[in-house]
Amino acid sequence: AVGGGRDLGGDAEWALDGPPAAIVQESLERLLRDRIGARAPISHRWAAPVGYTDDGVPVAEEVRPGVWAIGAYSGTGNVVGALLGRAVAQAVVRGRSALLAPFVG
């Protein structure tokens, strides 16, 4: 899986739906072919909106007992999403998680 580069598409990429612009796809293909050296055919493409908060810090909140909401990863969902998911799982199982400290008041 290869992703990113939506900043190359300019203002058109600030949308809630739709595929990334051709310039984004071309950039990803160059990365895949020229820098990584992969030659396998491309079988799937997808795009998703990026969520931001005013302060740039992702959201991790127990919205009601036992129900957590995490998101607004500012374009780093592959990494931060997995970390926050793990932190919430720890909080649910252990009753606390030191990993959540920066996100929960």
Buried (B, 14 or more C-beta within 10 A) or exposed (E): EEBBBBEBBEEEBEBEEEEBBEBBBEBBEEBBEEEEEEEEEEEEEEBEEBEEEEEEEBBBBBEEEEEBEBBBBEEEBEEBBEBBEEBBEBBEEEEEBEBBEEBBE
